[in-house]
Amino acid sequence: MTTSPPRVDDVLLARLRADLMASGFTVEGVTGLLGPMAAGALDRDQALPAQRVTAASDDPRAALVRLFTLGDPVDATEVAAALPTLEVDGAVGLGLVAPEGDAVVALCDLRPYAADGDNWWVASDLGELATNRPLRPDHVLGIGGASTTLASWTPRPRVARALDLGTGCGVQALHLGGHAADVVVTDVSERALGYARFNAALNGLAWDVRSGSMLQPVAGERFDLVVSNPPFVITPRTGAVPLFEYRDGGASGDDVVRDLLRGIGEHLEPGGIAQLLGNWEVPRGGSWSERVAAWLDGTGLDAWVVQRETQDPAEYAETWARDGGHHPGTADFNAMYTAWLDDFAARDVEAIGFGVVTLQRPATDREPFRDLTHVPGPVEQPMGEAVLAGLRARTWLAEHDDEAVLDHAWRRAEGLSEERHGVPGEPDPRVILLHQGTGLRRSVPLTTVTAAYVSVCDGDLTARAAAAAIAGLLDLDDIEVRTEIASFTRDIAKDGLLTHA
């Protein structure tokens, strides 16, 4: 059944909001109702445990979960009890539900969402879990793994103007509302913009909603912060693979992400930040960092790119063929699988990387910094605060030479630990590792010099004074020790293992 996004009606939305709050239809409330097992299964798109719990409950939240998340027909009397202020007629008027005999069926997905102490509700198209059908090409995605990843990694300074590029149903814009005075959202999908308008109104927010592809709707404008979960999926340009608006940008290979990285700088204020997700192809015999670095050449932007995972072409094809609701072993799935493998083989692609891109337009006349690193393991959640601190640290280091680094007194960050490995009977360790408990959770090998240096980084001694003392104590060349400590300080200070005293 083809439906339109829900309608914006301020009176009815106020009633809906009151009912959702009164029923406890929040992340905490729904999780408490379902219990950890059913809630975890639902997060994995497995409905049965949640169906068992909600079928046995007369709690209003159970009716709302069955209706809007599981896609089950729910008796009209139960819906009326769950939405006593809005009533069933009001829900029909908003385009949220439709009558079906004595029952009511949902026309969209509506679920609670929470982060950093804020509670919202997000409407989107019903997913495969509820419809038991493959997704439509114009499907509007709700809260997914990519959107929560981007939200977690986004730095959140107070800013005047922020842009959510490719907003979809508006998940990133919800977060921006907490620290941006003005929020502009764009999308090429009119259907997505309909959901974005509804979600803004439902949550009492005002966004400047604009239609258009990529950066076209904001031509000539600049922002303090740009966030984007762009349509980064690398999709074959053949008829075998459906082109979904939420994930496919209409370009060959990874050109969508390349073009965005190359064009976004002109839309950043000095000191402005862009936070993006992306995929990139790794050609056989090449490296991901070389490929992404080439995209950044000539942009004049600071760049900090963290690759989080890689997949070979078969893994990538399996992930995205299944994403649209098609199942392995079917003719459609196999046709898509073949098209992806052929497409990557035509460009001799060995792997596909996924990561988080942080860009900054320098506020001063200097050489931009560039840091591309692979971090596949667990990191702090959320990462936004660490990203902002890392940007500021990298900016300071880019603006100061090694002499300034040595003249600064550095302090060990909280949450560091040291690990030593040695051979029984030997007085000195063979390996010393410094572990970071926050941020990227780096593990850094230490030499005798750097281990001694970290031990005295309490904010009292400058790095230069510490180097002189260590050189004297270990009977080493003073210049060589200073050089090693300056380089080491730059490496770990950028990720917050050392901080300004």
C-alpha positions as CSV (number, residue, x, y, z in Angstrom):
1,M,0.0,0.0,0.0
2,T,1.4,3.4,-1.1
3,T,1.0,6.0,1.6
4,S,2.0,9.7,2.0
5,P,4.0,11.0,5.0
6,P,1.9,12.0,7.9
7,R,0.4,15.5,7.9
8,V,1.3,18.4,10.1
9,D,-1.6,19.7,12.1
10,D,-0.5,21.7,15.2
11,V,-3.7,20.9,17.2
12,L,-3.6,17.2,16.5
13,L,0.2,17.0,17.0
14,A,-0.2,18.6,20.5
15,R,-2.7,15.9,21.4
16,L,-0.5,13.1,20.0
17,R,2.5,14.5,21.9
18,A,0.5,14.6,25.2
19,D,-0.7,11.0,24.7
20,L,2.8,9.7,24.0
21,M,4.2,11.4,27.0
22,A,1.4,10.3,29.3
23,S,1.7,6.6,28.2
24,G,5.4,6.5,28.8
25,F,6.1,5.8,25.1
26,T,9.8,6.6,25.5
27,V,12.9,4.6,24.9
28,E,13.2,3.9,28.6
29,G,9.5,3.1,28.9
30,V,9.4,0.7,25.9
31,T,12.6,-1.1,27.0
32,G,11.1,-1.5,30.5
33,L,7.9,-2.9,29.0
34,L,9.7,-5.4,26.6
35,G,12.5,-6.4,28.9
36,P,16.1,-6.8,27.7
37,M,15.6,-10.0,25.7
38,A,12.7,-8.8,23.6
39,A,14.2,-5.3,23.2
40,G,17.5,-6.8,22.1
41,A,15.8,-9.1,19.6
42,L,13.8,-6.1,18.2
43,D,17.1,-4.2,17.7
44,R,18.1,-7.2,15.5
45,D,14.8,-7.0,13.6
46,Q,13.5,-10.1,15.2
47,A,9.8,-9.5,16.1
48,L,8.7,-12.7,17.8
49,P,9.8,-12.0,21.4
50,A,8.3,-8.5,21.3
51,Q,5.1,-9.9,19.9
52,R,4.9,-12.4,22.7
53,V,5.4,-9.7,25.4
54,T,3.0,-7.1,23.9
55,A,0.2,-9.6,23.1
56,A,0.1,-10.5,26.8
57,S,0.0,-6.9,28.0
58,D,-2.8,-4.4,28.3
59,D,-0.3,-1.5,28.8
60,P,-0.9,1.4,26.3
61,R,2.7,1.1,25.3
62,A,2.1,-2.5,24.2
63,A,-0.6,-1.4,21.8
64,L,1.6,1.4,20.4
65,V,4.5,-1.0,19.9
66,R,2.3,-3.6,18.1
67,L,0.8,-0.8,16.0
68,F,3.7,1.4,15.0
69,T,6.7,-0.9,15.3
70,L,5.5,-4.4,14.6
71,G,2.9,-3.4,12.0
72,D,0.2,-5.6,13.5
73,P,-3.5,-4.6,13.3
74,V,-4.7,-3.5,16.7
75,D,-8.2,-3.3,17.9
76,A,-9.6,0.2,17.6
77,T,-10.6,0.2,21.3
78,E,-7.0,-0.5,22.4
79,V,-5.7,2.3,20.1
80,A,-8.3,4.7,21.6
81,A,-7.2,3.7,25.1
82,A,-3.5,4.3,24.2
83,L,-4.3,7.7,22.5
84,P,-7.2,9.1,24.6
85,T,-6.6,12.7,23.7
86,L,-5.9,12.3,20.0
87,E,-8.4,9.5,19.6
88,V,-8.5,7.2,16.6
89,D,-10.1,9.9,14.4
90,G,-7.2,12.2,15.2
91,A,-4.6,9.6,14.3
92,V,-6.5,9.0,11.0
93,G,-6.5,12.7,10.4
94,L,-2.8,12.9,10.8
95,G,-2.3,10.1,8.4
96,L,-0.7,7.8,11.0
97,V,-3.2,5.0,10.8
98,A,-6.1,3.7,8.7
99,P,-9.2,1.7,9.8
100,E,-9.3,-2.0,8.9
101,G,-12.6,-3.5,10.1
102,D,-12.7,-3.3,13.9
103,A,-9.0,-2.8,13.9
104,V,-6.5,0.0,13.1
105,V,-3.3,-0.4,11.0
106,A,-0.3,1.9,11.0
107,L,0.6,3.8,7.8
108,C,4.1,4.7,9.2
109,D,6.6,3.7,11.8
110,L,6.6,5.8,14.9
111,R,8.9,5.1,17.8
112,P,10.7,6.9,20.6
113,Y,14.4,8.0,20.3
114,A,16.7,9.3,23.0
115,A,20.2,10.6,23.3
116,D,22.2,12.8,25.8
117,G,19.2,13.3,28.0
118,D,16.8,14.3,25.2
119,N,13.7,12.3,24.3
120,W,12.1,12.5,20.9
121,W,9.7,10.6,18.6
122,V,10.6,9.7,15.0
123,A,8.2,8.8,12.2
124,S,9.4,7.1,9.1
125,D,8.2,4.5,6.6
126,L,7.3,1.1,7.9
127,G,10.2,-1.3,7.5
128,E,10.5,-4.9,6.3
129,L,9.8,-6.1,9.9
130,A,6.3,-4.7,9.7
131,T,5.4,-5.1,6.0
132,N,7.2,-8.4,5.3
133,R,8.0,-7.0,1.9
134,P,11.1,-5.6,0.2
135,L,11.5,-1.8,0.6
136,R,10.2,0.7,-2.0
137,P,12.8,2.7,-3.9
138,D,11.5,5.9,-2.2
139,H,11.5,4.3,1.3
140,V,12.3,6.8,4.1
141,L,14.5,5.1,6.6
142,G,14.0,5.6,10.3
143,I,16.6,5.3,13.1
144,G,19.4,3.0,11.7
145,G,22.9,2.0,12.5
146,A,24.5,4.7,10.2
147,S,22.4,7.5,11.7
148,T,23.2,6.6,15.3
149,T,26.9,6.2,14.4
150,L,27.0,9.7,12.8
151,A,25.1,11.2,15.8
152,S,27.6,9.6,18.2
153,W,30.6,11.0,16.3
154,T,29.3,14.5,15.7
155,P,31.0,17.2,17.8
156,R,28.5,19.5,19.4
157,P,29.8,23.0,20.0
158,R,27.3,25.8,20.3
159,V,26.9,27.2,16.8
160,A,24.8,29.8,15.0
161,R,24.0,27.9,11.8
162,A,24.0,24.1,11.2
163,L,23.2,22.1,8.1
164,D,21.8,18.5,7.9
165,L,22.7,17.5,4.4
166,G,20.5,14.6,3.2
167,T,18.4,14.7,6.3
168,G,16.1,11.8,5.6
169,C,13.5,11.8,8.3
170,G,15.5,14.3,10.3
171,V,17.4,12.2,12.9
172,Q,20.6,14.4,12.8
173,A,18.5,17.6,12.9
174,L,16.9,16.5,16.1
175,H,20.4,16.4,17.7
176,L,21.4,19.7,16.1
177,G,18.4,21.5,17.7
178,G,20.2,21.2,21.1
179,H,23.2,23.3,20.1
180,A,22.5,25.2,16.9
181,A,20.5,28.4,16.8
182,D,19.3,27.8,13.2
183,V,19.0,24.4,11.5
184,V,18.8,23.9,7.7
185,V,17.8,20.5,6.4
186,T,18.0,19.3,2.8
187,D,17.1,16.2,0.9
188,V,16.4,15.3,-2.8
189,S,13.5,13.1,-1.6
190,E,10.2,15.0,-1.2
191,R,8.9,12.0,0.7
192,A,11.8,12.3,3.2
193,L,11.2,16.0,3.6
194,G,7.5,15.3,4.4
195,Y,8.6,13.1,7.3
196,A,11.2,15.7,8.3
197,R,8.6,18.4,8.6
198,F,6.3,16.1,10.6
199,N,9.1,15.1,13.0
200,A,10.2,18.7,13.5
201,A,6.6,19.7,14.3
202,L,5.9,16.6,16.5
203,N,9.0,17.4,18.6
204,G,8.3,21.2,18.8
205,L,11.2,22.2,16.6
206,A,11.5,24.6,13.7
207,W,13.8,23.7,10.7
208,D,14.4,25.5,7.4
209,V,13.5,22.6,5.1
210,R,14.8,22.7,1.5
211,S,14.5,20.4,-1.5
212,G,17.4,19.6,-3.8
213,S,20.4,17.4,-4.4
214,M,23.4,17.4,-2.2
215,L,24.8,21.0,-1.8
216,Q,22.6,22.7,-4.5
217,P,19.9,23.9,-2.0
218,V,22.6,25.9,0.0
219,A,24.5,27.4,-2.9
220,G,26.5,30.4,-1.8
221,E,25.8,29.8,1.9
222,R,28.1,28.9,4.8
223,F,27.6,27.1,8.1
224,D,29.4,26.6,11.3
225,L,28.6,22.9,11.4
226,V,27.5,20.5,8.6
227,V,26.5,16.9,9.3
228,S,25.7,14.4,6.6
229,N,24.8,10.7,6.3
230,P,25.0,10.9,2.5
231,P,23.8,8.3,0.1
232,F,27.2,6.7,0.2
233,V,26.4,3.1,-0.8
234,I,28.3,2.0,-3.9
235,T,25.6,0.6,-6.2
236,P,26.0,-0.9,-9.7
237,R,24.5,1.4,-12.4
238,T,22.4,-1.5,-13.8
239,G,18.8,-2.4,-13.7
240,A,19.5,-5.5,-11.6
241,V,19.8,-3.4,-8.3
242,P,17.0,-1.2,-7.1
243,L,18.1,2.4,-6.5
244,F,17.0,3.4,-3.0
245,E,16.8,7.1,-2.4
246,Y,18.1,6.9,1.2
247,R,21.3,5.1,0.2
248,D,22.1,5.6,-3.5
249,G,23.4,8.9,-4.8
250,G,23.2,8.1,-8.5
251,A,26.9,8.2,-9.2
252,S,29.4,5.5,-10.2
253,G,31.6,3.9,-7.6
254,D,32.4,6.2,-4.6
255,D,32.1,9.5,-6.5
256,V,29.3,10.7,-4.2
257,V,31.5,10.8,-1.2
258,R,34.5,12.1,-3.2
259,D,32.5,15.0,-4.6
260,L,31.1,15.9,-1.2
261,L,34.5,16.0,0.4
262,R,35.8,18.2,-2.4
263,G,32.9,20.6,-2.4
264,I,31.9,21.0,1.2
265,G,34.7,23.4,2.1
266,E,33.1,26.4,0.3
267,H,30.1,26.0,2.6
268,L,32.0,26.2,5.9
269,E,32.7,29.3,7.9
270,P,36.3,29.8,9.0
271,G,36.7,27.3,11.9
272,G,33.5,25.5,10.6
273,I,33.3,21.7,10.9
274,A,31.8,19.0,8.7
275,Q,31.0,15.6,10.0
276,L,30.3,12.9,7.5
277,L,30.0,9.1,6.9
278,G,31.3,7.5,3.8
279,N,32.4,4.4,1.8
280,W,35.5,4.3,-0.4
281,E,36.8,1.7,-2.8
282,V,40.3,0.3,-2.3
283,P,41.9,-0.6,-5.6
284,R,43.9,-3.8,-5.8
285,G,47.5,-3.0,-4.7
286,G,46.5,0.4,-3.3
287,S,45.5,1.7,0.1
288,W,42.4,3.4,1.4
289,S,44.3,6.3,2.9
290,E,46.0,7.1,-0.4
291,R,42.6,7.2,-2.2
292,V,40.9,9.4,0.4
293,A,44.0,11.7,0.7
294,A,43.8,12.3,-3.1
295,W,40.2,13.5,-2.7
296,L,41.4,16.0,-0.1
297,D,44.3,17.4,-2.1
298,G,43.7,21.1,-2.9
299,T,40.6,21.5,-0.7
300,G,42.5,23.5,1.9
301,L,40.6,21.7,4.6
302,D,41.8,20.1,7.8
303,A,40.9,16.4,7.6
304,W,40.7,13.7,10.3
305,V,39.4,10.4,8.7
306,V,38.8,7.3,10.8
307,Q,38.2,4.1,8.9
308,R,36.1,1.8,11.1
309,E,35.8,-1.3,9.0
310,T,36.5,-3.0,5.6
311,Q,34.6,-5.5,3.6
312,D,35.6,-7.5,0.5
313,P,33.3,-7.1,-2.5
314,A,31.3,-10.3,-1.7
315,E,30.7,-9.2,1.9
316,Y,29.6,-5.7,0.7
317,A,27.3,-7.2,-1.9
318,E,25.7,-9.5,0.7
319,T,25.2,-6.6,3.1
320,W,23.4,-4.2,0.7
321,A,21.5,-6.8,-1.3
322,R,19.9,-8.0,2.0
323,D,19.4,-4.4,3.2
324,G,16.6,-3.7,0.8
325,G,14.6,-6.7,2.1
326,H,15.7,-9.4,-0.4
327,H,16.7,-12.8,1.0
328,P,19.7,-15.0,0.1
329,G,19.0,-17.7,-2.4
330,T,16.2,-15.9,-4.2
331,A,16.5,-15.0,-7.9
332,D,16.5,-11.2,-7.2
333,F,19.1,-11.5,-4.5
334,N,21.4,-13.6,-6.7
335,A,21.0,-11.1,-9.6
336,M,21.9,-8.2,-7.4
337,Y,24.9,-10.2,-5.9
338,T,26.2,-10.8,-9.4
339,A,25.8,-7.2,-10.5
340,W,27.8,-6.0,-7.4
341,L,30.6,-8.5,-8.0
342,D,30.8,-7.6,-11.7
343,D,30.8,-3.9,-10.9
344,F,33.7,-4.1,-8.5
345,A,35.6,-6.5,-10.7
346,A,35.3,-4.0,-13.6
347,R,37.3,-1.4,-11.5
348,D,39.5,-4.0,-9.9
349,V,38.3,-3.2,-6.4
350,E,39.8,-5.3,-3.7
351,A,38.0,-3.9,-0.6
352,I,35.5,-1.3,0.5
353,G,36.1,0.8,3.5
354,F,33.6,2.5,5.8
355,G,34.5,5.4,8.1
356,V,33.9,8.7,9.7
357,V,35.2,11.9,8.1
358,T,35.8,15.1,10.1
359,L,36.7,18.2,8.1
360,Q,37.5,21.7,9.3
361,R,38.1,25.0,7.4
362,P,41.2,26.5,9.1
363,A,40.4,29.8,10.8
364,T,44.0,31.0,10.3
365,D,46.5,31.1,7.4
366,R,48.3,27.8,7.8
367,E,48.9,24.5,6.3
368,P,45.9,22.2,6.9
369,F,46.5,19.1,8.9
370,R,45.7,15.6,7.7
371,D,45.2,12.5,9.8
372,L,43.9,9.3,8.3
373,T,43.9,6.2,10.6
374,H,42.3,2.8,10.8
375,V,40.5,2.1,14.1
376,P,38.5,-1.1,13.9
377,G,38.0,-1.7,17.6
378,P,35.6,-0.3,20.2
379,V,35.7,3.4,20.9
380,E,34.1,5.7,23.5
381,Q,30.3,6.1,23.1
382,P,29.4,8.8,22.3
383,M,32.5,10.0,20.5
384,G,31.4,13.6,19.8
385,E,33.2,15.2,22.8
386,A,36.4,13.4,22.0
387,V,36.1,14.4,18.3
388,L,35.8,18.1,19.3
389,A,38.7,17.8,21.7
390,G,40.7,16.1,19.0
391,L,40.0,18.8,16.5
392,R,41.1,21.5,18.9
393,A,44.3,19.6,19.8
394,R,45.2,19.0,16.2
395,T,44.5,22.7,15.4
396,W,46.8,23.8,18.2
397,L,49.5,21.4,17.1
398,A,49.2,22.6,13.4
399,E,49.6,26.2,14.6
400,H,52.7,25.5,16.8
401,D,56.1,24.2,16.0
402,D,58.1,21.6,18.0
403,E,59.8,24.3,20.0
404,A,56.4,25.5,21.3
405,V,55.4,21.9,22.0
406,L,58.6,21.5,24.1
407,D,58.0,24.7,26.0
408,H,54.5,23.5,27.0
409,A,53.7,21.7,30.3
410,W,51.6,18.6,29.4
411,R,49.4,16.6,31.7
412,R,48.4,12.9,31.5
413,A,44.7,12.5,30.7
414,E,42.4,10.6,33.1
415,G,41.8,7.0,32.3
416,L,45.3,6.0,31.1
417,S,46.9,2.7,32.2
418,E,50.2,1.1,31.6
419,E,50.9,-2.5,30.7
420,R,54.3,-4.1,30.9
421,H,55.5,-7.5,29.6
422,G,58.8,-9.0,30.5
423,V,60.7,-12.3,30.7
424,P,60.9,-13.9,34.1
425,G,64.1,-13.1,35.8
426,E,64.9,-10.1,33.6
427,P,64.9,-6.7,35.5
428,D,63.5,-4.6,32.6
429,P,60.3,-5.2,30.6
430,R,60.5,-6.1,26.9
431,V,57.3,-4.3,26.0
432,I,55.5,-1.3,27.6
433,L,52.1,-0.2,26.4
434,L,50.1,2.9,27.3
435,H,46.4,2.3,27.1
436,Q,43.7,5.0,26.7
437,G,40.4,4.3,28.4
438,T,38.5,7.0,26.5
439,G,38.2,8.4,23.0
440,L,39.7,6.2,20.3
441,R,41.0,3.9,23.1
442,R,44.5,3.8,21.6
443,S,47.3,1.5,22.7
444,V,50.7,3.1,22.3
445,P,54.0,1.3,22.6
446,L,56.5,3.1,24.8
447,T,60.2,3.3,24.8
448,T,62.4,3.8,27.8
449,V,62.4,7.5,27.1
450,T,58.7,7.9,26.5
451,A,57.7,5.7,29.4
452,A,59.8,8.0,31.7
453,Y,58.3,11.1,30.0
454,V,54.7,10.0,30.5
455,S,55.4,9.2,34.2
456,V,56.4,12.9,34.8
457,C,53.6,14.6,32.8
458,D,51.7,16.1,35.7
459,G,51.5,19.6,34.3
460,D,54.4,21.0,36.3
461,L,57.4,20.3,34.0
462,T,57.6,21.5,30.4
463,A,58.4,18.9,27.9
464,R,61.8,20.5,27.4
465,A,62.7,20.3,31.1
466,A,61.5,16.7,31.2
467,A,63.6,15.8,28.2
468,A,66.7,17.3,29.7
469,A,66.1,15.4,33.0
470,I,65.5,12.1,31.2
471,A,68.6,12.6,29.0
472,G,70.7,13.2,32.0
473,L,69.3,10.3,34.0
474,L,69.7,7.8,31.1
475,D,73.0,9.3,29.8
476,L,71.5,9.9,26.4
477,D,72.0,12.7,23.8
478,D,69.9,15.7,24.8
479,I,68.9,16.6,21.2
480,E,67.8,13.1,20.4
481,V,65.7,12.9,23.5
482,R,64.1,16.2,22.8
483,T,63.3,15.2,19.2
484,E,61.8,11.9,20.3
485,I,59.7,13.6,23.0
486,A,58.4,16.3,20.7
487,S,57.3,13.7,18.1
488,F,55.8,11.5,20.8
489,T,53.9,14.4,22.3
490,R,52.4,15.4,19.0
491,D,51.3,11.8,18.3
492,I,49.4,11.2,21.6
493,A,48.3,14.8,22.4
494,K,46.2,14.9,19.2
495,D,44.1,12.0,20.6
496,G,43.9,13.3,24.1
497,L,46.3,11.1,25.9
498,L,48.1,14.3,26.9
499,T,46.3,17.6,27.5
500,H,47.2,21.2,28.1
501,A,48.0,21.7,31.8
